[in-house]
Amino acid sequence: MRLSGDGAALSLALAQRTPLTDSPPPPASPADEPIPGASASQPASAAQTTPVVVGHQPPSPELFHGELDKCAGFLTQLTYFFRQQIHWYPGDGDKISFFVQLLRDRALQWAQAVLRSHPDISYPEFLSKFKSVFDKGSEAAAAAQRLLNLKQGRRRMSDYSVNFWVLAEQTGWGQEALKSTLLNNICDELKGELIMHDLPASLDSLMTLCIKLDDRLQARRDLRGRAFQEPRGLLGPPAGEWRAKPSAAHSGELSEEGEQPMQLGRSRLTPAERQQRMVSGECLYCGRKGHFIATCPSRPKGGARP
């Protein structure tokens, strides 16, 4: 198929080529056509062939704008679309025409340049050129480098495993190489847990064990976090905050020139004795009830200290 070198004419021509989406019905057999093996007395309707069931029409691949990280997925969708629709896209021109209709932006600009320079290009050549430009990130060497640098860090193992499996398929490495890479890339805390277990023989089992142990580690972190966040009413106030509020009378007494209460025949009250007298309503000076230090009969006149 020879396409025009003009980019605008190319876009217009491709827009007018709408691929068939409905499979045509099978041709009906003539009613009077003899069928081998059918008896003459058999009704004509019974001699009809079984109608062909039309398969499900697959959805078209997503549009491709030239994103390198989406090229591999776009090609995968396109490959399976052509495989299921082989009867409707038999030739190279049919495939290239449908391919170009899915391109946008810089990807379409690239296709216009290629078809302008190579109007008789085959589909395998067109696909090879497309991969050399846009399929850089999915090459085995690039995937291997990304896998070696893919560390778990602070991520959950279940999330990390998805990225690991994608790159593992692209590298084409064997089980032992992938197992060694996985053990090297997980976090140190998870490595410590694995030391206490026998390593499974398969990569699938090893990944399952890593996810299970990582879930346990996360559960421990959650428990420790909740222990530090318990309400103070259940655990009591922190040290240094256990102070009873003094009554109004005691507050007045304590404000008088900073006078320290005394006990007869003894030195200053200890903090525990002071607190106990305030709670019990006892005089901070003599220890008896019925009055406070301001009116204590045993207190020296003029507030002198004994």
GIFENDA-V990737 format. One record per residue. N is the residue number from 1. SS is DSSP state (hx for helix, st for strand, lp for the rest). PSI is psi in radians with two decimals (none if undefined). BURIAL is b if it has 16 or more other C-alpha atoms within 10 Angstrom, else e. Layout:
# GIFENDA-V990737
N|SS|PSI|BURIAL, N|SS|PSI|BURIAL
This chain:
# GIFENDA-V990737
1|lp|2.17|e, 2|lp|2.13|e, 3|lp|2.64|b, 4|lp|2.59|e, 5|lp|-0.26|b, 6|lp|2.24|e, 7|hx|-0.71|b, 8|hx|-0.72|e, 9|hx|-0.58|e, 10|hx|-0.81|b, 11|hx|-0.71|e, 12|hx|-0.73|e, 13|hx|-0.70|e, 14|hx|-0.58|b, 15|hx|-0.50|e, 16|hx|-0.26|e, 17|lp|1.55|e, 18|lp|2.08|e, 19|lp|2.60|e, 20|lp|2.38|e, 21|lp|-0.28|e, 22|lp|2.26|e, 23|lp|2.33|e, 24|lp|2.59|e, 25|lp|2.61|e, 26|lp|2.54|e, 27|lp|2.43|e, 28|lp|2.41|e, 29|lp|2.43|e, 30|lp|2.49|e, 31|lp|-0.53|e, 32|lp|0.19|e, 33|lp|2.18|e, 34|lp|2.47|e, 35|lp|2.18|e, 36|lp|2.39|e, 37|lp|-0.15|e, 38|lp|2.39|e, 39|lp|2.74|e, 40|lp|-0.49|e, 41|lp|-0.15|e, 42|lp|2.34|e, 43|lp|2.63|e, 44|lp|-0.63|e, 45|lp|-0.59|e, 46|lp|-0.42|e, 47|lp|-0.06|b, 48|lp|2.56|e, 49|lp|2.70|e, 50|lp|2.24|e, 51|lp|2.56|e, 52|lp|2.31|e, 53|lp|2.13|e, 54|lp|2.29|e, 55|lp|2.91|e, 56|lp|2.35|e, 57|lp|2.04|e, 58|lp|2.65|e, 59|lp|2.66|e, 60|lp|2.61|e, 61|lp|2.77|b, 62|lp|2.72|e, 63|lp|2.57|e, 64|st|2.15|b, 65|lp|-0.01|b, 66|lp|0.22|b, 67|lp|2.17|e, 68|hx|-0.63|e, 69|hx|-0.22|e, 70|hx|0.02|e, 71|hx|-0.77|b, 72|hx|-0.75|b, 73|hx|-0.67|e, 74|hx|-0.79|b, 75|hx|-0.62|b, 76|hx|-0.80|e, 77|hx|-0.73|e, 78|hx|-0.70|b, 79|hx|-0.80|e, 80|hx|-0.49|e, 81|hx|-0.82|b, 82|hx|-0.59|b, 83|hx|-0.66|e, 84|hx|-0.38|e, 85|lp|0.66|b, 86|lp|-0.52|e, 87|lp|-0.42|e, 88|lp|-0.19|e, 89|lp|1.14|b, 90|lp|-0.58|e, 91|lp|2.91|e, 92|hx|-0.68|b, 93|hx|-0.67|b, 94|hx|-0.74|e, 95|hx|-0.79|b, 96|hx|-0.71|b, 97|hx|-0.80|b, 98|hx|-0.68|b, 99|hx|-0.86|b, 100|hx|-0.55|b, 101|hx|-0.35|b, 102|lp|-0.06|b, 103|st|2.58|b, 104|lp|2.83|e, 105|hx|-2.26|e, 106|hx|-0.45|e, 107|hx|-0.69|b, 108|hx|-0.64|b, 109|hx|-0.68|e, 110|hx|-0.78|b, 111|hx|-0.69|b, 112|hx|-0.72|b, 113|hx|-0.72|e, 114|hx|-0.80|b, 115|hx|-0.45|b, 116|hx|-0.66|b, 117|hx|-0.52|e, 118|lp|1.29|e, 119|lp|-0.39|e, 120|lp|0.39|e, 121|lp|2.53|b, 122|lp|2.88|b, 123|hx|-0.76|b, 124|hx|-0.68|e, 125|hx|-0.72|e, 126|hx|-0.76|b, 127|hx|-0.67|e, 128|hx|-0.75|e, 129|hx|-0.69|e, 130|hx|-0.77|b, 131|hx|-0.67|b, 132|hx|-0.39|e, 133|hx|-0.80|e, 134|hx|-0.22|b, 135|lp|0.65|b, 136|lp|-0.74|b, 137|lp|-0.28|b, 138|lp|0.13|b, 139|lp|2.68|e, 140|hx|-0.72|b, 141|hx|-0.73|e, 142|hx|-0.69|e, 143|hx|-0.65|b, 144|hx|-0.72|b, 145|hx|-0.71|e, 146|hx|-0.63|b, 147|hx|-0.68|b, 148|hx|-0.52|e, 149|lp|0.05|e, 150|lp|1.62|b, 151|lp|2.59|b, 152|lp|-0.77|b, 153|lp|-2.28|e, 154|lp|0.12|e, 155|lp|2.71|e, 156|lp|2.56|e, 157|hx|-0.60|b, 158|hx|-0.61|e, 159|hx|-0.71|e, 160|hx|-0.62|b, 161|hx|-0.56|b, 162|hx|-0.85|e, 163|hx|-0.62|e, 164|hx|-0.79|b, 165|hx|-0.66|e, 166|hx|-0.86|e, 167|hx|-0.57|b, 168|hx|-0.70|b, 169|hx|-0.61|e, 170|hx|-0.50|b, 171|hx|-0.60|b, 172|lp|0.27|e, 173|lp|2.81|e, 174|lp|3.07|e, 175|hx|-0.80|e, 176|hx|-0.70|e, 177|hx|-0.70|e, 178|hx|-0.65|b, 179|hx|-0.75|b, 180|hx|-0.71|e, 181|hx|-0.71|b, 182|hx|-0.79|b, 183|hx|-0.52|b, 184|hx|-0.48|e, 185|hx|-0.23|b, 186|lp|2.86|b, 187|lp|2.78|b, 188|hx|-0.62|e, 189|hx|-0.70|e, 190|hx|-0.58|b, 191|hx|-0.68|b, 192|hx|-0.63|e, 193|hx|-0.64|e, 194|hx|-0.44|b, 195|lp|-0.55|e, 196|lp|0.15|e, 197|lp|2.66|e, 198|lp|2.29|e, 199|lp|2.30|e, 200|lp|2.82|e, 201|lp|-0.56|e, 202|lp|2.72|e, 203|hx|-0.68|b, 204|hx|-0.80|e, 205|hx|-0.65|e, 206|hx|-0.73|b, 207|hx|-0.73|b, 208|hx|-0.73|e, 209|hx|-0.72|b, 210|hx|-0.73|b, 211|hx|-0.71|b, 212|hx|-0.80|e, 213|hx|-0.63|b, 214|hx|-0.62|b, 215|hx|-0.68|e, 216|hx|-0.73|e, 217|hx|-0.71|e, 218|hx|-0.65|e, 219|hx|-0.67|e, 220|hx|-0.73|e, 221|hx|-0.70|e, 222|hx|-0.70|e, 223|hx|-0.75|e, 224|hx|-0.65|e, 225|hx|-0.70|e, 226|hx|-0.57|e, 227|hx|-0.60|e, 228|lp|-0.17|e, 229|lp|0.29|e, 230|lp|2.54|e, 231|lp|2.51|e, 232|hx|-0.42|e, 233|hx|-0.43|e, 234|hx|-0.59|e, 235|hx|-0.14|e, 236|lp|2.82|e, 237|lp|2.72|e, 238|lp|2.86|e, 239|lp|2.41|e, 240|lp|-0.10|e, 241|lp|0.04|e, 242|lp|1.59|e, 243|lp|2.21|e, 244|lp|2.51|e, 245|lp|2.18|e, 246|lp|2.68|e, 247|lp|2.96|e, 248|hx|-0.69|e, 249|hx|-0.79|e, 250|hx|-0.59|b, 251|hx|-0.68|e, 252|hx|-0.66|e, 253|hx|-0.69|b, 254|hx|-0.33|b, 255|lp|-0.11|e, 256|lp|1.69|e, 257|lp|0.46|e, 258|lp|0.50|e, 259|lp|2.29|e, 260|lp|2.25|e, 261|lp|2.61|b, 262|st|2.79|b, 263|lp|2.38|b, 264|lp|2.31|e, 265|lp|0.13|e, 266|lp|3.03|e, 267|lp|-2.88|e, 268|st|2.65|e, 269|lp|2.56|b, 270|lp|2.81|e, 271|hx|-0.63|e, 272|hx|-0.75|e, 273|hx|-0.66|e, 274|hx|-0.77|b, 275|hx|-0.71|b, 276|hx|-0.73|e, 277|hx|-0.65|b, 278|hx|-0.69|b, 279|hx|-0.66|e, 280|hx|-0.12|e, 281|lp|0.48|b, 282|st|2.70|b, 283|lp|2.34|b, 284|lp|-0.18|b, 285|lp|-0.94|b, 286|lp|-0.31|b, 287|lp|0.02|b, 288|lp|2.79|e, 289|st|2.91|e, 290|lp|-0.16|e, 291|lp|3.01|b, 292|lp|3.13|b, 293|hx|-0.49|b, 294|hx|-0.51|b, 295|hx|0.34|e, 296|lp|2.17|b, 297|lp|-0.38|e, 298|lp|-0.17|e, 299|lp|2.32|b, 300|lp|2.55|e, 301|hx|2.55|e, 302|hx|0.15|e, 303|hx|0.29|e, 304|lp|2.58|e, 305|lp|2.38|e, 306|lp|none|e
